[in-house]
């Protein structure tokens, strides 16, 4: 199995980890919910999938699950795996997961609106959650992967860590046309929704601040790309393997 296939598998399994972490907490009180998972939970997850979906989760040869974590605030999931032959650590990020349920799916969809308007952002909560998890585990991967929305989160995280990036049908890091669309739609919306001049002025001030944030985010991402020294691959296909395997549509 080549490296692309291994990273594809890790991106796929990241969806499964997210689904399991959400489903196992559905009937648990908020205070008692646990969205963290370690290697000892792998067999429990497999049993859940065999019972509920009639399938077993398979990992690539010489690959060991280390752990994973789901963020209920943003709908982000990050996973860690170890290559038992080389000792290298690989990470994965899940994308929009329709198998996870309505409320959780909606959080992923809201991230798509963020991308459409101004991008997730270098310091966005989704990316920060991934970076914080590596710090919490005191384990830093040599390569990171993700599919679609997860690919976007993986790319921004990988660029900051200067590690190899392999993503599949990744969402854009930012929208090249978002600035003009953002400006036109917001100025039109403000003028139509608010009649008095003072309210319009206040709203336009907020808009200008948001526009500045958009511009700064684009500049920071472009700077990260310029200084990036790792290996980068974004595999794009009209026949999205992970989409059909997971029944996951972004």
N, C-alpha and C positions, 0 to 999 in steps of 0.2 A: 504494500500500500504506500503510495507516494504522499508527500507532505500535504498537497492540496486536498486529497481524499481524507486525510486525518483531520485537517482543520474544518473541512465540510462536516465531518461527523461531530466534532466538538460543537460547532455552531448549531447543529441539529439537536444534540443532546441538551444544550442550554435551554431550548424550548421545553424539553421534557422536565428538566429540573424546576423551571418556573411553574409549569402546570402542577407538578406534584406539591410544591411548597404552598401554592395557593389553595389547592383542593384539600390538603390535609388540615388547613386552618379554617375551612368554611364554617364549621359548626363549633368553633372554639371561641370562648370569650375574648374580647379585644386584649385584655390585660395578660392573657395566657398564650397568645399566639406567638409562634416561633418560626420566623422566616429564614432561619439559618440552617445549613445542612453540612455535615461532614462525612468523611469516608465511611463511618459506621452506619450511616443512613442509606447507603447505596442499595443494600439488599431489600430494605423496607420499600424503597421507591420501586424497585423492580417488581416486587410482589403486588404493589398497588396497580402498576400498569398491566400486569398479567391478569389481575382480577377485574379491572375496570375497562381495559382496552384490548385485552387478549393478545398482548405482545410484550416481549422482553426488550429492555434497553441494552444495546450492544455497543461496546467501545472498540476502537481500533486495537490491533495487536500491540502489546507492550505499553498500554495506556492505563493509568490508574487515576481514579477520581479522588481529588483532594477535598473539595468542598464547593459550596455555592451559597448565594444569599440573594434574597428578593427584597426590594424596597417597595412597601405598599404605598408610599407617598407619590412616587413617580412611575411605578410599574416596571422598574428596571431590574434585571437579573444578571448576575455575573457568576461565572464558574471558573474553577481551577482544576487542571489535570497535570499529571506527571508522566513523562516518557521514561519508563523504567530501564530502558537501555542506555539512554544518553543523560538522564537526569534533568533534562530540560523541562521547564514549566510552561504550559500553554493555558491561555485564558479564553473564555467565550462570553459573548453578550447576546441575550435573546432579543428578538425583534417583536413586532406586533403579534400578539398571541391570542387568536380568537378562541382557542381551546380553554383559555383561562377563565372565561366568564365575562358577563356584560360589564360590570363596574371596572374590573381590571383591564379589560380590552379598551374601555373608553380612555383610560390613562395613557395607553400607547397611542391611541388616535390623537389625543390632545398634543402629544409630542410631535406628531406630523404637522399640526398647525403651527407649532413653534418653528419647525424647519421651514415651512412655507413662508412664514413672515420674516424670521431673522436668524434661524439656525438654533440648534440646541445651545451652542456657546461653549467656549473653552472652559468657563467656570460654571457651566450649567449643573444643576443638581444631579442629573443622570450620570454625567462624567465624574463628578465629585464622589458619587456613591461608589463607582468602580474603583477609583484611586484610593478611597478610604478603606475599601475592603482589602486591597492588597497590603495596605499599611497595617490594618488590624490583624491580618494573618501573618504579617512579616514574611510574605512570599511575593516575589516580583517575577512575572512571566517574562520569557524571552520572545514570545509571540502571542498575538491576540487576534481573535476572529469574531465574526458576527454576521448576521444576515439581515438585510434591509435596514430597519431602524436600528437594530443591534449593530449593524456594520458601521453606521454613522457614529454611534457611541464608542465602538471599538477603535475606529480611526482616530478620533480626537484624543482618546486615552492613550493610544499607542504613540501618537505623535509627541505627546508630552513626555512619555517615558522613554522615547527613542528606542523602541523595540520593533521587531518585525510585525507587519500587518498583513493579514490575508482575509479579505472579506468577500461576501457573495451578494450580488445585486444590492449593493449598499445604497442607502439613502444619501442624498448630497450633504456635504458638510455645511453648506449654506446655499441659498438660492441666488443665482447670479442676477435674476430679475426682481428679487424681493424688494430692493430699495425703491425702485420707481413705482412698483405696484403698491408697496406699503404706503408711499407718500400720497399717491393719487387716491387710493381708497380711503385713507384716514382723513385727508383734508376734505374730501367730498362728504364723508360720513359726519364729520364734525359740523360742517356748514349746514347740513340737512337736519341734524338731530338737535342742535342747540341754537335757539333763536337770538338770545341776548348776547351782546358783544362781549361782556365780561366773561361769561361761561365759555364762549368760543375761544377767547384769548387764553384762558386757563387750560383748556383742552389742547390747544395748539402748543402751549409750552410743554405739556406732558408728551405730546407727539414728537417734538423736537428732541427731547431727552431720549426717547425710545429710538429715534432715528440715529442719534449719536451712538447709542449702545450697539445698534446694528453695525454701523460702520467700524467701530472699534473691534467688534467680534470678528468681522471679515479680515481686518488687518492682522489680528493676532493669529488666526488660522493660517493665513498666507505666510506669515513669518515662521510659524511652526513647520509648514511644508518646505519652505526655503531651507531651513536648517536641519531637516530630517536626514538622517544617515542610515536608516534601517532599510530592510527589504520590504517592498510594498506590492501587493497584488489585489486587484478588485476584479473578480470574475463576474461577468455579466452575461446572462442568457435569457432568451425569450421563454424558454422552458425551464422554469424555476424549480429545481429539484426539491429544495426544502419547502417550498410553498405547497407542493403536492403531497410530500411525505407527511407534513404536519397539519394539512388542511388549514394552513395559516396564510391569510391574505392581507398584505399591506396596501 
